Amino acid sequence: MNQLMFNRFMGISLMFLISIVLLTGCGGSGSGSDNADDSESDVSTDTDTGTDIDTDTDTDTDTDTDTDTDADSDTGRDSDTGSDSDTGSDSDTGSDSDTTPVNQCPGLDDSIDLNANGVADCLENILINGQFASAIDPWGGSSGNLGSVFVSDDAVNNSSSGAISITNLSTSTGSNVSGSLSECIAIAPWSVHTLMTNDMIPSGQTVTGSTYLQLAYYTDPACLHLVSDGFVTNTMGHSAPLDTWQVVSIVSRVAPPDSAYMRVRLDAQKSGSADSFNALFDNVLLVEDTGTCPGEDTAVDVNGDTIPDCTQNLLLNGQFPWFVSPWSAETNVTANVYGSGETSQMYISFTPPSATGSFVAGITQCLPATENTVYSAYASGFVPSTSPDATAGIQLVFYSGVNCLNMISGGVQNVYTSSSNVWESLKIEDITAPAGTVSIRMRLMNNITNSATAEPVKFDNALLLVEP
């Protein structure tokens, strides 16, 4: 054995003996301070026998700061410098998100948008079961000898949905015999609604018929008692082409002021045959219109100030789109709205009590007012050539009491038409309410002179506003 090997052997032996002594002296408790100063130059080769001289198996509080200066980079040392932290990334960088669109209305088709406003109909429909996904409830029969069933023929070919088939079984050979289903819902007075649906008439029938839509307004939840105006809107759908789904609608109908419920009615109507008639409906949509002046024409500007009249009108129902309310007809006056929407007009007629003299009657609307406030009133008036003894006029009257009681002396303003068969602009402008004014009445008048015959006149676009 050469000197180098001998020295190594002696060093190892000495360290082994010291370890035994220390272990024996500490009773094998493993609580000894393991801070040996390894000052030797470890020149060991890679012939490490792998014998681990650290036999301490108890809780190791070892603060060994041994710096290995082994020039041979002895990898057999017990100070494991390998990091136990797994540097492999377990986070899945692949995208697991499902790109399938989520149905906004489970059980319904959220791709249907009859009114083309970018909102799925199923999210804004006021009606229950407008798509007839699997049944026809809560729709119920409202007229006619009726046979109504759910069918799988869907307007947009949705295999998981269907439609409602209405069969008019009446044996009547009269005109416009109805067979219909309806749904009754709660609404607010003055609310504005649009109704739309798909309809289709199958071929192979022996009778010709048409589809119809109807909106009617009621005071009770069973939709039995019509409002005072008896307001009903009917719109014919289609009689052709056959076997083709089409769209029919009733647009922007205003609910009368005394209405609390609305009935939506789907009608399969026939004429002149005892044979049955069948029609299909699907995707019935009822929405409340919003935005600027729903139900009124924003282009109307009778005072020419470039501001839509409907945004500044103190009057309710100044454009007479569908009904008379809340205008009040005076004694013996007949007031009716003819036409619909932007083409509608108010007809006022009464029979004078005598053929001698001038008699005035009309419809009125009373509103709160404030003294020293400046008001202007406008309307369009029309006198048909068939009413030669009549003129159309407007009137403003100021009152010191609420609900137009106690007329203020001198607080009356009138203006009348001067021609016939032409629409004239009637104006009462820049009138200051007298002191003590509490309410104001606007009156649309039919003035008949020296005639005992009713001679109607027409009005449209009544406007009352406060001047700036």
Summary of the structure (lengths in Angstrom):
residues: 468
radius of gyration: 45.8
end to end distance: 121.6
largest distance: 157.6
contacts: 1331
relative contact order: 0.10
helix: 7%
strand: 36%
